[in-house]
Amino acid sequence: MLKRLPEHLSSSILDFGFYRKIFRQPLRDSLFFLLYFSIIVAVVSTVITFIYLSPGIRSFTSWAKANAPAVSVAGGILTVSGQQPLILKYRGGETWVLVFDTTGVYKDTSDFNDPVVLLSKENMVLRIRGQVQTYPWKDFGDFEVNNENIDFISLFLQGIILPLGFLVHLLIALVSKSLQAALISPLAYSVANSYGVRLPFRSSFAIALYSLVPATTLDLLVKASGMNISFFMFIYITAAIIYTYLATKKCVVIED
């Protein structure tokens, strides 16, 4: 089974006849493929995330060394060197407003355009696309950021993307792919039933699960390209449904 898994990935995209080989397989084989498939998705997604985030972290680090004040947190209280309030703008992919203010002049982020980060005496407040999130400094423990240690912090953040990103993407893939396959599997059952064939759940689930591979491959290609397609979820679901329909028909219709 393990040796055939890479072949299963390509065949599920290129060969509808392949589905006739797997739709009767035990549920445990489908679940094993789900794990393998999710690992592949997590690895690729993590690499894409690293490629996009790492240059941004390095760019922000260089900017912070030249522009941002040294800061430290002790006992849940932020200390900022230099005069405050201090308002800075970091122009990355979009312009971020950073407000350093432990004096209490700015109580919230309402005076600034999104995205904005307010570093107050007791909290860090983020507003992104109208959504406000508040993080108390006491939750971060004691730390200090200055020109002497910021390069190390930058390398640490880039390094942690890989293991942490993999775990997050793996969990997301396992949950999302299993739910999607379960939700699409009734379509396989319905198509088979229209031809007088009653598929057990393990068969309809297997067809739906493998039919997610083409849609997911397209999803990863779009993410890797950096394109932002607002209606892509519709394309994703449509591709999975089409593959499920055609694959099911291939499994239950006897060809002359």
SVG drawing of the C-alpha trace seen along z (x, -y; Angstrom):
<svg xmlns="http://www.w3.org/2000/svg" viewBox="-32 -62 56 67">
<polyline fill="none" stroke="black" stroke-width="0.4" points="0.0,0.0 2.7,-2.5 4.7,-2.0 1.6,-2.6 0.6,-5.9 2.6,-8.3 1.0,-6.5 -2.4,-6.9 -2.0,-10.7 -1.2,-11.0 -3.7,-8.4 -6.6,-10.0 -6.0,-13.1 -5.2,-11.5 -7.0,-8.2 -10.7,-7.7 -10.2,-4.0 -8.0,-4.1 -11.1,-4.6 -12.4,-1.2 -9.3,0.2 -9.9,-1.6 -13.6,-2.1 -13.9,1.4 -10.9,1.0 -11.3,1.3 -12.1,-1.9 -8.7,-1.6 -6.9,-2.0 -8.8,-5.1 -8.0,-6.5 -4.3,-5.7 -4.4,-7.5 -6.1,-10.4 -3.2,-10.6 -0.6,-10.3 -2.4,-12.9 -2.7,-15.3 1.0,-15.0 1.8,-15.9 -0.6,-18.9 0.9,-20.0 4.5,-19.8 3.7,-21.8 1.6,-24.3 4.4,-24.9 7.0,-25.4 4.7,-27.9 4.1,-29.7 7.8,-29.8 8.6,-31.2 6.1,-34.0 6.7,-34.9 10.5,-34.5 11.4,-37.5 8.8,-39.6 10.3,-38.8 13.8,-39.7 12.5,-42.9 10.7,-44.0 13.8,-43.1 16.0,-45.4 13.4,-48.2 13.0,-47.7 16.7,-47.9 16.8,-51.3 13.5,-52.8 11.9,-51.1 12.8,-51.8 14.0,-49.1 11.2,-47.6 11.0,-45.3 8.3,-43.6 8.6,-42.8 5.7,-41.8 3.2,-42.3 4.2,-46.0 5.7,-47.3 8.6,-49.7 9.6,-51.7 12.8,-53.6 12.6,-57.2 9.8,-59.7 6.2,-58.6 3.6,-58.4 5.7,-57.3 3.9,-56.5 5.7,-54.6 4.7,-53.3 6.1,-50.1 5.6,-49.7 5.7,-46.0 3.0,-44.4 0.7,-47.0 1.4,-49.9 1.2,-49.0 0.9,-51.6 2.8,-50.9 1.9,-53.0 4.2,-52.9 2.4,-54.5 2.7,-53.5 1.5,-57.0 -2.2,-56.3 -2.7,-59.0 -4.2,-56.4 -6.7,-54.2 -7.6,-52.2 -6.8,-52.0 -9.7,-54.1 -7.5,-57.1 -5.6,-55.0 -6.2,-53.2 -6.0,-49.4 -3.8,-47.6 -2.5,-49.0 -0.7,-47.7 -1.0,-49.6 1.7,-48.8 0.3,-50.1 1.5,-49.7 -0.4,-46.5 -1.6,-45.2 -0.8,-44.8 -3.9,-45.7 -4.2,-44.6 -6.8,-45.8 -6.7,-44.0 -9.6,-44.5 -11.8,-45.8 -11.2,-42.9 -9.7,-44.0 -7.7,-41.5 -6.1,-42.3 -3.2,-40.4 -2.1,-41.2 1.7,-41.5 1.5,-39.3 0.7,-36.3 4.0,-36.7 6.3,-36.6 9.3,-38.8 11.4,-39.6 13.4,-42.4 13.8,-43.3 16.7,-45.6 19.2,-45.9 21.5,-43.4 19.0,-40.5 16.6,-41.3 18.5,-39.3 18.4,-36.2 14.6,-36.7 14.2,-37.0 16.0,-33.7 14.0,-32.0 10.7,-33.2 11.7,-32.0 12.8,-28.6 9.7,-28.1 7.5,-28.5 8.6,-25.0 7.7,-22.8 4.8,-24.9 3.4,-25.5 3.6,-21.8 1.6,-20.8 -1.0,-23.5 -1.4,-22.6 -1.5,-18.9 -4.3,-19.3 -6.2,-21.6 -5.8,-19.1 -6.8,-16.1 -10.0,-17.8 -11.0,-19.6 -10.3,-16.7 -12.1,-14.1 -15.1,-16.5 -15.2,-17.4 -15.0,-13.7 -17.8,-12.8 -20.0,-15.7 -19.3,-14.8 -19.7,-11.0 -23.5,-11.2 -23.1,-12.4 -21.2,-9.2 -23.9,-7.1 -26.6,-9.0 -24.9,-8.6 -24.3,-4.9 -27.9,-4.5 -29.2,-6.1 -27.5,-3.2 -29.0,-0.6 -25.9,-0.1 -25.9,-0.7 -22.5,-1.7 -21.5,-1.2 -20.1,-4.2 -16.5,-3.0 -16.8,-3.0 -18.5,-6.4 -16.1,-7.9 -13.1,-6.5 -14.3,-7.9 -15.0,-11.3 -11.7,-11.4 -9.6,-10.6 -11.6,-13.1 -10.4,-15.8 -6.8,-15.3 -7.3,-17.2 -9.1,-20.1 -6.4,-20.3 -3.6,-20.2 -5.2,-23.2 -5.6,-24.9 -1.9,-24.5 -0.8,-25.8 -3.0,-28.9 -1.5,-29.5 2.1,-29.0 1.5,-31.5 0.3,-34.1 -2.9,-34.8 -6.0,-35.8 -9.2,-34.4 -12.2,-35.5 -14.5,-32.7 -11.9,-30.0 -13.8,-27.9 -16.5,-27.5 -14.0,-26.3 -12.5,-23.9 -15.9,-22.4 -17.0,-22.2 -13.8,-20.3 -14.3,-17.8 -17.9,-17.3 -17.1,-16.8 -14.4,-14.2 -16.7,-12.4 -19.5,-12.2 -17.3,-11.0 -15.3,-8.6 -18.5,-7.1 -19.9,-6.6 -16.7,-4.9 -17.0,-2.5 -20.6,-1.4 -21.2,-1.5 -20.2,1.6 -18.5,0.6 -18.9,2.7"/>
</svg>
